Each structure stands twice: as structure tokens, then as C-alpha cells.
Amino acid sequence: MKSCELVAFITAAACKINECFPPEEVSLLAAAFTQLGDTLATLIASEELCDKKTESAAKDTNNQDESANQFACHE
């Protein structure tokens, strides 16, 4: 899906949700989707950080900073 198509789809979905649900439910859905997006962004950032740490550790295991191991990387 092209970026403009994605934006148009999201806008159409938001308009339809707004038409079909009362304001209180739309507000809750908006908060839930915001939390979903934030959680997905956090998971991706965590995975990227773990990947960088793994690559760095593989390159140089002698100079690891103890603070770099503050967060454990899990699959």
C-alpha cells in the first residue's frame, strides 16, 4: 500500500468509526489505538537496541560497558 493510500484508508476508517459510535466510545478507541501504536514503537525500539548491542558485543567483547547491559534483550 502506498503512503497516500494508507493515509486515505486511515482517514476513512476514522470517519466511519466517528459516524458509527458515540463520542465516549470513539474517545476510548482513540486512546486504545494510541496505546497500541506507542507499545509497538517501544517494542521495535527495544529490538533495534538489542540488535545493536548484540552486533557491538560480537565486534568487541573486551570493551563492554557495564551500563550497556542495564536492559536485558529477550526474544
C-alpha positions in Angstrom: 0.0 0.0 0.0 1.4 3.4 -0.9 1.7 6.1 1.8 -1.1 8.2 0.4 -3.4 5.2 0.2 -2.6 4.3 3.8 -3.4 7.9 4.9 -6.7 7.8 3.0 -7.6 4.4 4.4 -6.9 5.6 8.0 -8.8 8.8 7.5 -11.8 6.9 6.0 -11.7 4.4 8.9 -11.6 7.2 11.4 -14.5 9.0 9.8 -16.6 5.8 9.7 -15.8 5.0 13.4 -16.8 8.5 14.3 -20.1 8.1 12.4 -21.0 4.8 14.0 -20.0 5.1 17.6 -20.9 7.6 20.4 -18.3 10.1 21.4 -17.3 8.3 24.6 -16.6 5.1 22.7 -14.6 7.0 20.0 -12.6 8.6 22.7 -11.8 5.2 24.2 -10.9 3.7 20.8 -8.6 6.6 20.1 -6.8 6.1 23.4 -6.6 2.4 22.8 -5.1 2.8 19.3 -2.7 5.4 20.7 -1.5 2.9 23.3 -1.2 0.2 20.7 0.9 2.5 18.5 3.1 3.5 21.4 3.6 -0.1 22.5 4.5 -1.2 19.0 7.0 1.7 18.7 8.5 0.7 22.1 8.9 -3.0 21.1 10.6 -2.1 17.8 12.9 0.4 19.5 13.8 -2.2 22.1 14.5 -4.8 19.4 16.7 -2.4 17.5 18.7 -1.5 20.6 19.2 -5.2 21.4 20.3 -5.9 17.8 22.9 -3.0 18.1 24.1 -4.3 21.4 24.5 -7.8 20.0 26.4 -6.6 17.0 28.6 -4.4 19.2 29.3 -7.3 21.6 30.2 -9.5 18.7 32.7 -7.0 17.4 34.4 -6.2 20.7 33.7 -8.3 23.7 36.7 -6.9 25.7 35.4 -3.3 26.0 31.8 -3.8 27.1 30.5 -1.1 29.3 28.6 -2.4 32.3 25.9 0.2 31.8 25.2 -1.2 28.3 23.9 -4.4 30.0 21.3 -2.5 32.0 18.4 -3.8 29.9 18.2 -7.5 29.0 17.5 -8.4 25.4 14.8 -11.0 25.1 13.2 -12.7 22.1 
